Each structure stands twice: as structure tokens, then as C-alpha cells.
């Protein structure tokens, strides 16, 4: 198999595995929270609280998972993690009360720490080094359809056989599909010989302990935390937010449905026209889109609702890729997985609190809650503008 076809096969395998991981964890409560709560005798917010606990566990264990991928590569970590996903879903399926519910979600939190985008990005960087940008974009194109596939499939399974069988079906898919896909990933760097990756790792970049490196890490962590907060808040409350601005329910659902295609369109743009542009430039453009769309909606009302959702979706799609590419170009290959895990800790905590906090904002301010997310988007854009590429600065000095 040629190098190009091997790389394509890796992207397809990991992209499908990522789609399965997202669909069976992050997108699961939206469909199963109500029937879970009803049968287990708890409130629906309790189910979402258990899900938030899983996100916190994921945040705490993310650096450990990244370090494991740095040391051993993506194949053994992701393959073993397929078993953890299956175990968590099986525990959920067998839950008889709050204890089993929380235990299942905690195990899924462990799986999410080593099975979602950050782990996939680290696996690709381990394989392809500084040339991983296109592969990172490729797997996000696949996983961008996780909700499109996961929500209808979970809803159909729940309707036909109940939520317990749905969890068991997802567990079986991890064993029968996810495990083989992850195990078939290349075991060692395929894009370049080891000495080439060693040379890449030796390229001078600001160390995380230096003043410039710490400043860069803080700004990146801020960008990731703010953008993940916005993304999760919109995913949880977008139809309600649109209605608060006077958009009828049916129209709000149509507008909200534009986010997914806009995300994929943004990623396709990144994969095509923007692939030769520095990731920092494309991230800055993407980082401005939520605020621009919100401003249009706030000032022009209902007719600009579709503009808002499309710009938000496109920006979010590109920023998802930036979470993988910016640490690579700003810090280099060495210790990428561990650093990525650390950078995403604040983002995971922000993600865990976003549905609750933004829900309170809508309850308190109604349509005015959009000013809050617009201001956060402006903060992320400002932080991106303060970031500088150290390799570019070195080339200018040379």
C-alpha cells in the first residue's frame, strides 16, 4: 500500500472510530436522559449532572491519556479505550439507581479522556508529526456527522427496545467496530522515519516553562475554554435562544439545523482553500464568526437568525480543527499529547458548566443572553490576536 493510500486509510479508520465515540458518549444524553431518569427514579437534571461529572473526569485524565499516546502511540491506547467505552455503556445499561447511573458515566468519562478529539489528534501527530494538519481535518470531517448519525440511531433503538438495549447496542459497536478500527491503526510513525520526527521535535520552540511558552499556553487554554463554552452552550440552548429573540419554534428548529452543515462546510473549507494558510490565521477568522453572527442577529432580528447560526457553525467547525493544529504549530511535536491534554483541562470544565450557566443567563436575561456569548467570542478573538508563531519570528530573525 502506498504512503498516500495508507494515510487515507488511517484517516478513514480513525474518523469512523471517532464518530462512534462521540455518538455513544457526548451525544447520548440528549436522547436517553429522559427515559433514563423516568425508569431510574431520578430527575432529568440528575442525568445531566452525571454527564457533567463525566466531563470533569475527562478533563482531569486528559493529560494522562495524552502522555500515554506520546509514549506508546495511538493504537494501543485507543484500542484499549474501546473496551472502556463498552464497559461504561454496559454499566449504564445495568444501572438500577443513581449509584449505577453515576458509575456508568464516570467510566465513560475515563473513556472520553482517551477517546475523543484530543486523543485522536495526538495519535495523528504521533504518526505524522508536523504534517498532521490535513489528517486532523480529515477525522473532524467524519466525526462532524456524529450527531447526525448518533441521534437518529439512538432515538430509533430507544423507541424499539428501550434505553438499556440502546446502551448495550453502542457497547457492542465499540467491541465489533471501534476496537478493530483502532487496532488496525499504524503502530509506528508512517509518514517519516523516526530520525525525521526526532529532528522535528528538536526544532526550537518556546518551552512550556519559559515566559513566552507559558504566555502562549495560557492564551491557548483561554481560547479553547471560551470557544468550548460557547459551542456547548449553543448546542444545549440554541433553539430556545432563537425563540427568545422572537423566532417561531418551527423556524428556530430550521435555523438550528443549519449549524451542522455549516460546521462541515467550514471544515471542508479548511481542508481545501485554507490548507495553505497558517492555522493561526484561519483560527482568527473563525474566532470572529460567532460574534459577527450574534451582532447581526442582535441588530437585525429574525431575518438574520440564519446568518447567525451559519456563521456560528462555520466558525465552530474550523475552531475544532484549530484545537489540534495550533498546539502543533506553536509548540511542535515533542510531548504533544500531554500538552494537548493540559491545554484542554479548562475547556472540559467550561464545557461541563456551559449548559447550566447559559441556561441561567437565558432565564435571567432572555434574548440578552446572546450579548454574553458575543462578548465571550470577542474575548477568544482578542486572545488569538495576541498569539504569535515562534517559528515565523525565528525565520524573520534569520
N, C-alpha and C positions, 0 to 999 in steps of 0.2 A: 504494500500500500504506500502511495506517495506521501510526502510530508503534508501536502495540502489536503489530500483526502483524509489522512489520519487526523489532522486538526479539525476538519469539518465534522468527522465522526465524533470526536471528543465534545465539540460544542453541542451537537445534537443530543448525545447521551446525557451530558450534564444538564442541558436545557430541559429535557423531559423530566429528569430526576428532580430538578428544582421546581418545576411546575407541580409535580406530585407533592413535594414537601410543603410548598406554600398552600396548595389547595386543601391539604389534610391537617393544617395547623392554624395558620393565621386567618384563613377564610372560613374556618369551620364554625365558630360561634355564631356568625350571622344567621346561619341556617338552623343549627341544632340547639342554641341556647334556650329557646322557649320550650321545646319538648323535653330537654334535659331537666330544666327547672321543674316542670309540671310533674314528671314522674319521680324525681328525687325529693320532692317536697321542699324545695328551696326557691328563693326568688330569682327572677331572671338576672337582676344586677349581681347576685351572688355568683352566677356562672361567669359573668364578665369580670368579676373581681378575681376569680380563679385564673381566668385567661390573662389578666394583668399580672398576676403573680408569676405566670409562666414567662412573660416578657421580662420581668425583673430577674428571674433565674437565668434567662438567656443573656441578659446584659452582664451579669456577674461572671458567667462562664465563658463568654465570648473570647476574652484574651487567652484563656487556657486552650480553647479549641484552635484558635489561630496559631498559637505556639506549636501545638501538635502537628498541624499541617506544615508549618515551616520545617519541622524536624523530620516528619515521615512522609510528607506528600499528601495529596488529596485522597487517593484511592483507599487506603486502609481506614482513614478517619471517616470519610463519607459512607463507605460500605458498612462499617460498624454502626454508624449513626442510623442507618436504615433499620437496624434491629431495635434501636432505642425508640424511633418513631413508632414502630409496630408495637412495642411494649407499652408505650404511653397510651396509644389508642385502645389497646386491649384492656388496660386498667380502667380507662374511661367506660368502655362497654360493659364492664363488670361492676361498676360502681353501684352501691346501694344507698348512698347518702353523701353528705358533704365531705366526709373524710376521703372516700374513694374518688369523688369529683376533684378535690384539690390534689390528691396524689397523682391522678392521671395527668392533670395539667402541669404539675411540677416536672414530671418525667418528660412531657412534651416540651417544656421549657429547656430542659437539658438537650433534647434533640434539636430544637430551634437554634441553640447556641452554635451547634456544629453542622447545621444542615441547610441554612438559608443563604442569602446572597453573600454575606461576608465570607463564609466558608467556601462557597463556590468561587468567589473572586480570588481568595488565597490559593485555592487549588490551581487555578489557571495561571496565576503569577508564578507558582512553583514550577509549572510546566513550561511556560513561555517567556518568563522574565519580563523585560521592559516592552516586549511585543505583545503583551496580553490584552491590549485595549480592544481590539476587534473581537476577540473571543469573549471578553466581558460583555460587550454589547450584544453579542450573539445569544448568550444564555438569557439575558434580560428580555430579548425578543420572544423567546419561548415562554418564560415564566410570566410575561406580561398578560398571558391568557389564563393564568391560574384561576382567577375569579370567574372568568368566562366559562371555564370547564368545571371548576370545583363547585360553584354554587348550584348550577342546574343538576349536576350529578348527585350532590349531597341531598338536594331537595327531593329528587326522584327516589333515591334509596330510602330516605326517611318516610316518604309517603307510602311506599310499597311495603317496607319491612321494619320501619322504626329506627330511632336514632342509635340504638345499640348495634343493630346489624350494620348501620352505616359506618360506625367507627370500626367494626371488625372488617368491613369491606376495604376501607382505607388501609388498615393494618396489613391485610393480605396483599394489597397492591405494593406496599413497601417491600414485602418479602419476595413477591413474584416479579416485580418490575423494577423498583428502586434499587434493591440490593444488587441484582445482576448488572444494571446500568452503571452503578457506581464502581462495582468491582472490575468492570471492563475498562475503566479509565487507565491511561498510561501510568505505569508505576514509577517512571523517572522522567526527567525533562526530555521532551521530544523535539523541541524546536531548536535546541542548540546543545553542544557538548557541555559537560559540567564546567570545564575551564572557562567557557564563554559566560556562563552565569556567575562564576566567581569574579570574572572581570567586571561584569555589570555591578555586582554587589560592592566592588571596590571603588566605583565612581564616587567622587566626593559629594556628599550631600550633608546638609546640616544635621548633626546628631541630635537625637531627641533630648539629650541632656544639655545642649548648648542653648544660649539665649534665643538665637534665631529659630532653632529647631523647636524649642518649647513654644515660642510665639506662634509658629506655623501650626503646631499640633493643637493649640488652644483654639485658634481661629477655625481650623477644620472641624474640630469637635463641636464648636458652636454652630457652624453651618449645618452639620449633619443633624444635630439635635433640633434645631429650629425647623429645618425642612421636613424631618420625620414627624415632628409635632403637627405641622400644617397638613401633611399628607394623611396622617391618621385621623386628624380632626375632620377633614373633608370627607374621608371615606366613611366616617361614622355619622356625620350630620349634614351632608350636602343637600339632600332633598328638603330637609327641614329648614336649612338656612335659606334656600331658594324661596321656599314658601313664605318665610318671614319677610322677604323682600317683595311679596305680592305676586309671585309666580304661582299659577294654579297647580294643583297636585300633579295632574297628568303631564303638564308641560315641564314641571320640575323633574319628573322621572325621565323624560326625554332628554332634557338638558344634562342631568346627572349621567345618563347613559353615554354621553359623548366623551367622558373622561377616559374610559378605557381605550377606545380607538385613538384618541389624541395622544395618550401615553405611547402606544405602539408607533404612531406616526413620528413622534419625537425621537424615539429610539432608531427608527429607520433612517431619519434624517442624520442622526449621529453616526450611524453605520455607513452612510453614503456621503453626503455633501460635507459633513463636519469632521470626517475621519482624519483629514489632513490639517485641521485646525487644532491648536493646543487645547487640551482638555480644560484648562483654566478659563480660556475664552468662552468655550461653549457652556461651561458651568455658570459663568457670569450672565450670559444671555438667558439661560434657563432660570437662573435665580431671580431674575426680574419679572418673569412672566406672571406669577401668581399676583403680585402687587399691581401690575399693569391691568390684568383682567379684573381684579377687585375694584380698582379705581374706575374702570369703565362701567362696571355694574352699579357701583355706588352713585355715580353721577348721571348715568343714562337710564337706569332702571331696567325693567323687564326685558326690553328689546336687546339689551347687552348681556343677558343671562347666558346665552350660548357662547358668546365671546369669552366670558369669564371661565366657564367650565373647560372650553377647549384650550385656552392659554394655561390654565392650571394643570390640565392633564399633560400637555406637551412639555411644560417645564418640569413636572414631576418625573416624566419618563426619562428625560436627559439627566436630571439630578440623581436618579437611581444609578445610572452608569458612572456618574462623577464620584459616587461614594467608593467605587472600585478604582477608578483611574487617577483621581487626584492624589491619594496617598502614594501611588506608584510613581508618578512623575515628580512629586515634591520630596519624597524620602528615598526612593529607589527600591530595589528588590529585597535587600537584606532585612530579615525579620518582618517581612510584610504582614504575615498573618497575625502575629502577636500585636503589632502596631494597629492593624485594622480593628482587631478586637477591642483594644483600649479606646480608640477613637470613637467607636460606636456605643460605648457604655452610656454616655449621656443621652444619645439618641434613643436607646432602648427604654431608658427611664422616661424620656419625654413621650415616647410612643405609648407607654403604659398609662400615662396620666392624661393624654390628649382627649380621649372620648369624654371623660368626666369633666375636665376643666373647660373644654369648649362647650360642652352641654350646659354647664353653669353660666357661661358667658351668653349663650343664646337665651336661657331662661331669664337672665337679668337685663340684657340689653336688646334682645330681639335682633332685628336686622343690623343693629350697630355692632354686633359681634364680628362682622366682616372687617371693620376697622382694625380689630385686634390682629386677625390673621394677616391683613395687609401690612401692618406695622412690623410683624414678625418677618414677613417676606422681605421687607426693606432692610431689616437688620441682617438677614442672611446675605443679601446682595452687597451690603456695605462690608461685611466680613470677607466676602470673596474678592472685593476690590482691594482689600488690604493684603491679600496673599500675593506672593511673588515666587516665581520659579527660580530656584537657586542655580540650576544648570544653565538657564538663559543668562543669568547675571555673570556666571563664570565665563560663558562664551564671549560676553561683551568685554570682560576684563582681558581675555586673551586677544 
